[in-house]
Every structure is written in structure tokens, then in C-alpha cells.
């Protein structure tokens, strides 16, 4: 063979792929962190490491195999978590967690800053809170700003994004807004309902954070972020009511209503625990509006308006596609209490029943798929007819639609519409009767040790106070209708199944 000329491709060193920056996301199990990580993973130049106090909470997330997870807390030893990290994203917030939460929050930030400096971290991205430092800020907002200053004091270039009310399915602000507007047609509220704010959609918050991570040439400093609209809290409630299809809500402003009293009725009506509600209420007196547009200019995000943000959040709740919620974070003091008030109903009001049959999953599915029409609903036929008649009187379809012999998704079954059909696994019907809310009937089918496990769920998402009153009114009839319905389905399914072979042992 001939000699290879010096400097030819055969002589050149192999090309190496460009180094991807390693990003450590603190608060990975939290509301914002759980939404930011998929966005970061969509960037080829980024690798993600997650810091989680309870790593097992990330086992079920769809992106688990694409990230590295390190157990630990921001207040502990971060040597293993922060080694080799280029950018730290600080999303931890300890609001209301014990009497010393402000002091602990600052100590945690200082601990992260110290470890980051020792490890040679090149950049910190922090999500803080809006509010003018010259104003008499609430303890919550002061703490947000102090955390930002502590991170910047590390000497590491720090980008602090300051946001106000975050609107998104499952966010703390959205859930408080949703419950107040849906449950209370008339509200007695203090003067903070006239305070101006600039709510921002969670999608835009995530976009800002992701671009702050990848835009490494952005100058460090404070960037204020907000949505396209500046509104009062009262106006925000009006926008929600319109988006949710609710009648106008009446707000009576009173000059004196202490934060303690406000937080107690918020704690009663919404899922927020009273101590957490109090911290938020005290912040509502502060105007949280963007004073400059450097963030939009630097990161190129065009935020959406309030109506669109609320519409998106409601659509996610409707589809039950809420990837993260405020109560899913590691709020150690509040986790046991982060539940809906029993009478308020929450996102869904349900009647759930379980049963096991020796019939095959196919036989159960075929039986459920044949329900309605001439076959009926197996139990409470008189009650079903009365309900159909009442529906017709108020302009609904009643039971007149009947059903086709073989059904598919989108077909009508009496006053239901087929929303999902998964052979041998699930049947889901959506109500088309006139209701102060939305309703579904769902059957989930699963193989069991001795046959088939069937879960029957009646789900109702109320609209406003009348929706909750409706559920309370019809709930007594459920105990007559739904057990008999499930029993009838299983009995019919067993007639469709091959007989169980006799045990030779007798």
C-alpha cells in the first residue's frame, strides 16, 4: 500500500461530540421542577441531574430513564449531587413550613451557594417572586428576594427570574382561584381584591427557565416575568368565571378583614392548609407587576394572556392530564393536610365500586359495551326513566337516543356518549344530560387471580355551588342504582363466559 500523506483524513484525530452542560435541578419533585425537566431534556445540549429528598417519587415519571437522580436535601451535604455540574436550577420554596421557615429557607440557599462555589458551578438560575424592594413586602416575598441575593452572593453568575401568580393546572395560585370562584357565587373579600397583579402561565414560566439555562450569554441579574395582562384579583376571578362557564361572581369588598380570618375561610373553601393560606393572603396586599421588559427581550418569550392561561389549565383538568400539582411537592409539614375539604368536592366527586367475577375480561367488556337502550341499565329502571324525563323537561336528550347494536367511540347510548373503548380493559361514557357540571361512567377491567376485577366509577365535576348541591341531592339514589348495576353486569357477563371446569378432586 502507498504511504498516507501527513494531514490527510486518515491521519486526523477522531471528532468528539460537543460537551453537553450538566444541569442540576433542585425541587425536581415540585410543581415547577416536574414540568421544567421534560423541557430541558428536549435540548440536545443539556444533561439533567435531579436532586430529590425522596427519589422514589420520581420512579413513575415518564422521563425517569433520561435523568440522573441523586437523593438529598438542599440543606444537607451536596457533594455528590453537585460534582461536575455546570448550572444549578434552584426551585425550592419552603413557604409556611414551620415557624422558622424563612430562616431555614435562607440557610438552605446559602448552603447550595457554598457547595456550588466549591464545585466550580458556572451558573445559577433561580425562580423567585415579584414585588418591589422599596415596598413594604410580605414575609413571603421578602424571603423570595433574600434567597435570590444569597445565591448571587456566591459570586456565581445568577439569573433570578421573578414571577407573580402562576396559572396552571395544579398550581397553588390556580387551585385557590378555582375553588374560590367555583364554590362561592358571592364572596366577601378584603381590599386586596383590588390589588394589581400580572399572572403568568406555567408554560411561559417553564419557557423562561429553560431559555435561561441554555442562553449562557445572558447577563446575570434580576429579570421580572409576567403574562400579557395586568389585572386586579377581582378581575382575575371574573376571567376565571367566564372561562369556566360560570355565572358572574359577586365580590363584596370590606375595609377590614384580617389575614387570619381570610386565611381561615380560604382554608375552609380550598385545599390549602390555613398556615399556608395565611402566608399567601399576606402577600396579596403587594402589587406584583413587571416594571421592565428585559426578560422578554433577553429570552425571546412571548407570554400568553390570562384567559388563554386559564383555558389551558381548565382543559388539562378536564382531560385529567395534570403532570404536577403543588401538593405533590415535599412539603413535609403540610403533606398530610393537602387534601380537599370533604364538602367542597375537589376536582371530582366520585362513587367508586369494586367487584370480582369468574367471567373472562372479554365477557365483562362485551356486557358493558352492550349496556343501555332496550337492555337497560340493570338496576333502578324507574329511576333512570324519571331522570330521563326530567332531562327532557329542561331541554336535554332524555333517554330517547337509544343506541346502535355495535358501538364505537363517539356513539350515543341514551343520554351518554361513548368517550373511550379499550377492548377487555375499559369503557368510558360521558353524560350529555343537562347538568350543573360534567359526568362520566367508567368501567375498568383487569385480570385477577380467580377471574376478573371490575372497578365501576361514577365521576362528577361540579360547576359552581349548584353543581355540588346537585351531587348531594342525587347521592342517596346512587346506593340504590350503582351496586345493582355492577352486580347485574357481572351476572350477565358470567352467562357469556364458558363454564368453569369442575375440580377433579371434588
Residue pairs with C-beta under 8 A, 6 or more apart in sequence:
4 10
4 11
5 11
18 45
20 44
20 45
20 46
20 47
21 45
21 46
21 47
21 86
21 87
21 216
22 47
22 48
22 49
22 84
22 85
22 86
22 87
23 40
23 46
23 47
23 48
23 49
23 85
23 86
23 87
23 88
23 89
23 213
24 49
24 50
24 51
24 81
24 82
24 85
24 87
24 88
24 89
25 33
25 36
25 37
25 40
25 48
25 49
25 50
25 51
25 89
25 91
26 33
26 51
26 74
26 88
26 89
26 90
26 91
26 92
26 112
27 33
27 51
27 90
27 91
27 92
27 93
27 329
28 34
28 37
28 50
28 51
28 52
28 58
28 69
28 91
29 52
29 53
29 54
29 57
29 58
29 328
29 329
29 330
30 91
30 92
30 93
30 324
30 328
30 329
30 330
31 168
31 170
31 171
31 172
31 202
31 324
31 325
31 326
31 328
31 329
32 91
32 127
32 166
32 202
32 205
32 206
32 209
32 324
33 50
33 89
33 91
33 324
34 61
34 323
34 324
34 328
35 168
35 202
35 206
35 323
35 324
36 89
36 91
36 206
36 209
36 210
37 48
37 50
37 63
37 67
38 62
38 63
39 206
39 207
39 209
39 210
40 46
40 48
40 210
40 213
41 48
41 63
41 66
41 67
43 210
43 213
43 214
45 214
46 213
46 214
47 68
48 66
48 67
48 68
49 67
49 68
49 69
49 70
49 81
49 85
50 58
50 67
50 68
50 69
50 70
51 70
51 72
51 74
51 78
51 81
52 58
52 69
52 70
52 71
52 72
52 330
53 71
53 72
53 73
53 330
54 71
54 330
55 69
55 70
55 71
57 328
57 330
58 64
58 67
58 69
70 80
70 81
72 78
72 80
72 81
73 108
74 90
74 92
74 108
74 109
74 111
74 112
75 104
75 107
75 108
75 111
76 111
78 111
78 112
78 115
79 115
79 119
82 88
82 115
82 116
82 119
82 121
83 119
84 119
85 116
85 119
85 121
86 121
86 122
86 123
87 121
87 122
87 123
87 124
87 125
87 213
88 112
88 116
88 121
88 123
88 124
88 125
89 124
89 125
89 126
89 209
89 213
90 109
90 112
90 124
90 125
90 126
90 127
90 147
90 151
91 126
91 127
92 105
92 108
93 105
93 144
94 101
94 104
94 105
94 108
95 101
95 105
95 140
95 143
95 276
95 279
95 280
96 273
96 275
96 276
96 278
96 279
96 333
96 334
97 104
97 331
97 332
97 333
97 334
98 104
98 333
101 143
102 139
102 142
102 143
102 146
105 143
105 147
106 143
106 146
106 147
106 150
109 146
109 147
109 150
109 151
110 150
112 151
113 124
113 150
113 151
113 153
113 154
113 156
114 154
116 124
116 154
116 156
117 154
117 155
117 156
121 156
122 156
122 157
122 216
123 156
123 157
123 158
123 159
123 213
123 216
124 151
124 152
124 154
124 156
124 157
124 158
124 159
125 158
125 159
125 161
125 209
125 212
125 213
126 147
126 148
126 151
126 158
126 159
126 160
126 161
127 161
127 163
127 205
127 209
128 144
128 145
128 147
128 148
128 160
128 161
128 162
128 163
128 222
129 140
129 141
129 144
129 145
129 162
129 163
129 164
129 283
129 288
130 141
130 162
130 163
130 164
130 198
130 224
130 226
130 288
130 289
130 290
131 137
131 138
131 141
131 144
131 145
131 162
131 283
131 286
131 287
131 288
132 287
132 291
133 145
135 286
135 287
136 286
137 145
137 286
138 279
138 282
138 283
138 285
138 286
139 279
139 282
140 279
140 280
140 282
140 283
141 283
141 286
141 288
144 162
148 158
148 160
148 162
148 222
151 158
151 160
152 158
152 160
152 220
157 220
158 220
158 221
159 212
159 218
159 220
159 221
159 223
160 221
160 222
160 223
161 205
161 208
161 209
161 212
161 223
161 225
161 295
162 222
162 223
162 224
162 225
163 200
163 205
163 225
163 226
164 197
164 198
164 199
164 200
164 226
164 288
164 289
165 173
165 197
165 198
165 199
165 200
165 236
165 288
166 172
166 173
166 174
166 199
166 200
166 201
166 202
166 205
167 173
167 174
167 177
167 199
167 200
167 201
167 202
167 227
167 306
167 309
167 310
167 313
168 174
168 201
168 202
168 203
168 205
168 309
168 312
168 313
168 316
169 202
169 312
169 313
169 314
169 316
169 317
169 321
169 322
169 325
170 316
170 322
170 323
170 324
170 325
170 326
170 328
171 202
171 313
171 325
171 326
172 272
172 276
172 280
172 326
173 199
173 280
174 310
174 313
175 270
175 271
175 272
175 325
175 326
176 266
176 270
176 272
176 277
176 280
177 236
177 237
177 240
178 240
178 244
179 269
179 270
179 271
179 344
180 187
180 237
180 266
180 269
180 270
181 237
181 240
181 241
181 244
181 246
181 249
182 244
182 246
182 462
182 463
182 464
182 465
182 467
183 269
183 344
183 464
183 465
183 468
184 249
184 269
184 465
185 247
185 249
185 250
185 464
185 465
186 249
186 250
186 251
186 252
187 237
187 249
187 250
187 251
187 252
188 252
188 254
188 257
189 234
189 251
189 252
189 253
189 254
189 257
189 262
190 253
190 254
190 255
190 256
190 257
190 262
191 253
191 254
191 255
192 233
192 281
192 284
192 285
193 232
193 233
193 234
193 237
193 251
193 253
194 232
194 233
194 234
194 253
195 232
195 233
195 284
195 285
195 286
195 287
196 230
196 231
196 232
196 287
196 288
196 289
197 230
197 231
197 232
197 233
197 236
197 287
197 288
197 289
198 226
198 227
198 229
198 230
198 231
198 288
198 289
198 290
199 226
199 227
199 229
199 231
199 236
199 306
199 309
200 225
200 226
200 227
200 303
200 309
201 227
201 303
201 304
201 308
201 309
201 312
201 313
202 309
202 313
203 304
203 309
203 312
204 225
204 227
204 301
204 303
204 304
204 309
205 225
207 299
207 301
208 223
208 225
208 295
208 299
208 301
211 299
211 300
211 301
212 218
212 223
212 299
215 298
215 299
218 298
218 299
219 298
223 294
223 295
223 298
223 299
224 290
224 291
224 292
224 294
224 295
225 290
225 295
225 296
225 301
225 303
226 289
226 290
226 303
227 303
227 304
227 305
227 306
227 309
228 303
228 304
228 305
228 306
229 305
229 306
229 307
230 289
231 239
231 306
233 284
234 251
234 253
236 306
237 249
237 251
238 248
238 249
239 306
239 307
239 310
240 246
240 310
241 247
241 248
241 249
242 307
243 307
243 310
243 311
243 314
244 310
244 314
244 463
245 463
246 463
246 464
247 464
259 278
259 281
259 282
260 278
262 277
262 278
262 281
263 274
263 275
263 277
263 278
263 280
263 281
264 274
264 277
266 272
266 274
266 277
266 280
266 281
267 273
267 274
267 277
268 341
269 341
269 344
270 277
270 341
270 344
271 327
271 338
271 339
271 340
271 341
271 344
271 346
272 280
273 334
273 337
273 338
275 333
275 334
276 334
295 301
296 302
296 303
304 312
316 322
317 347
317 461
318 438
318 461
326 338
327 334
327 335
327 338
327 339
331 338
340 346
340 347
343 468
344 468
345 462
345 467
345 468
345 471
347 461
348 459
348 460
348 461
349 459
349 460
349 461
349 462
349 468
349 471
350 457
350 458
350 459
350 460
351 457
351 458
351 475
351 478
351 482
352 455
352 456
352 457
352 458
353 455
353 456
353 457
353 482
353 483
353 486
354 453
354 454
354 455
354 456
355 453
355 454
355 456
355 486
355 487
355 490
356 448
356 450
356 451
356 452
356 453
356 454
357 364
357 451
357 452
357 454
357 490
357 493
357 494
358 450
358 451
358 452
358 494
358 497
358 500
359 367
359 451
359 452
359 490
359 493
359 494
359 496
359 497
360 451
360 452
360 493
360 497
360 498
361 424
361 425
361 445
361 446
361 447
361 452
362 423
362 424
363 493
363 494
363 496
363 497
364 443
364 445
364 452
364 454
364 489
364 490
364 493
365 423
365 424
365 425
365 427
365 445
366 493
366 496
367 489
367 492
367 493
367 496
368 427
368 443
368 445
368 489
369 407
369 421
369 427
371 377
371 378
371 413
371 489
372 402
372 403
372 413
372 414
372 416
373 402
373 403
373 413
373 414
374 402
376 384
377 384
377 481
377 485
378 484
378 485
378 487
378 488
378 489
378 492
379 480
379 481
379 482
379 483
379 484
379 485
379 487
379 488
380 477
380 480
380 481
380 484
380 485
383 477
383 480
383 481
384 399
384 481
385 399
387 433
388 398
388 399
388 400
388 414
388 415
388 433
389 398
391 397
391 398
391 399
391 415
391 433
391 434
392 398
392 400
394 434
395 434
396 415
396 432
396 433
396 434
397 412
397 414
397 415
397 432
397 433
398 415
398 433
399 414
399 415
401 412
401 413
401 414
401 415
402 412
402 413
402 414
403 411
403 412
403 413
403 414
404 411
407 413
407 418
407 421
408 418
408 421
409 418
409 419
409 420
409 421
410 417
410 418
411 417
411 418
412 418
412 432
413 429
415 431
415 432
415 433
416 429
416 430
416 431
416 432
416 441
417 429
417 430
417 431
417 432
418 427
418 428
418 429
418 430
419 428
419 429
419 430
419 440
420 426
420 427
420 428
420 442
421 427
421 428
424 445
425 444
425 445
425 446
426 442
426 443
426 444
426 445
427 442
427 443
428 440
428 441
428 442
428 443
429 440
429 441
429 442
430 438
430 439
430 440
431 438
431 439
431 440
431 441
433 439
435 460
435 467
435 470
436 462
436 463
436 464
436 466
436 467
436 469
436 470
437 460
437 461
437 462
437 463
437 467
437 470
437 471
438 460
438 461
438 463
439 458
439 459
439 460
439 461
440 457
440 458
440 459
440 460
441 456
441 457
441 458
441 459
442 456
442 457
442 459
443 454
443 455
443 456
443 457
443 489
444 454
444 455
444 457
445 452
445 453
445 454
446 452
446 453
446 455
447 453
452 493
454 486
454 489
454 490
456 482
456 485
456 486
456 489
458 478
458 482
460 467
460 470
460 471
461 467
462 468
462 470
462 471
